[in-house]
Amino acid sequence: MDITKESLLERVEEALNSIRPYLEADAGNVSVVEITKDNVLKIKLLGSCESCPMSIMTLKAGIEQAVRKAVPEIIAVEAINLTPIDQPNVTVPNTVR
């Protein structure tokens, strides 16, 4: 990983650290999987976030918003293990529909 990607990763981790207490309060967390060459952040939802029906809302309204505000170079945030959108009790933010 080059210095630019390392710096980007450090800034992403700082942004994630700002919201981790909220995730941890519900027995969840998040880890960075990779930052692609196109500056897409790929994450893995951990703990209760993995199976939570609100995981899409957490990703879009919480994690992605915090990361993109702190690290504008990141163009998108994708979870590799997101709760399927067709699950009957999933909660979807209006911006996704």
C-alpha positions in Angstrom: 0.0 0.0 0.0 1.5 3.4 -0.9 1.7 6.4 1.4 -1.5 8.0 -0.2 -3.5 4.8 0.5 -2.1 4.6 4.0 -3.0 8.2 4.7 -6.5 7.6 3.3 -6.9 4.5 5.4 -5.8 6.4 8.6 -8.4 9.1 7.9 -11.1 6.5 7.2 -10.3 4.7 10.5 -10.6 8.0 12.3 -14.0 8.6 10.7 -15.1 5.1 11.7 -13.8 5.6 15.2 -16.2 8.6 15.5 -19.2 6.4 15.0 -18.0 3.1 16.6 -19.4 4.0 20.0 -22.9 4.1 18.5 -22.4 0.7 16.8 -20.8 -0.8 19.9 -23.8 0.4 22.0 -25.9 -2.1 20.0 -23.2 -4.9 20.1 -22.0 -4.1 16.6 -19.0 -2.8 14.8 -17.4 -2.4 11.4 -14.0 -3.2 9.9 -12.3 -2.1 6.7 -11.8 -4.7 4.1 -10.2 -2.6 1.4 -10.1 0.8 -0.4 -10.3 0.0 -4.1 -8.2 1.8 -6.7 -11.3 3.8 -7.5 -11.6 5.0 -3.8 -14.6 2.8 -2.9 -14.4 1.8 0.7 -15.4 -1.9 1.3 -16.3 -2.7 4.8 -17.6 -5.7 6.8 -20.3 -5.2 9.4 -19.6 -7.1 12.6 -21.5 -8.4 15.6 -25.2 -7.5 15.6 -24.8 -5.2 12.6 -24.3 -8.3 10.4 -27.9 -9.4 10.8 -29.7 -6.2 11.8 -32.7 -5.3 9.7 -31.5 -1.7 10.0 -28.0 -2.4 8.6 -28.8 -0.6 5.3 -29.8 2.5 7.2 -26.7 2.2 9.4 -24.5 1.9 6.3 -26.0 4.8 4.3 -27.1 7.3 7.1 -24.3 6.6 9.5 -21.2 5.0 8.2 -21.1 6.3 4.7 -22.1 9.8 5.7 -19.4 10.0 8.4 -16.7 8.6 6.1 -17.5 10.8 3.1 -17.7 13.9 5.2 -14.3 13.3 6.8 -12.7 11.7 3.7 -14.1 13.3 0.5 -11.8 11.2 -1.7 -14.0 8.2 -0.8 -16.7 8.0 -3.5 -18.8 5.2 -2.0 -19.0 2.8 0.9 -20.1 -0.8 0.3 -20.6 -3.5 2.9 -19.6 -7.0 1.7 -22.1 -8.6 4.1 -25.1 -6.3 4.1 -28.5 -7.6 5.1 -30.4 -8.4 1.9 -32.7 -5.5 0.8 -35.5 -8.0 0.1 -35.6 -9.3 3.7 -39.2 -8.7 4.9 -38.3 -6.6 8.0 -35.4 -4.6 6.5 -35.4 -0.8 7.0 -34.3 1.2 4.0 -33.5 4.9 4.0 -35.5 7.0 1.5 -32.4 7.7 -0.6 -32.0 4.0 -1.4 -35.5 3.3 -2.7 
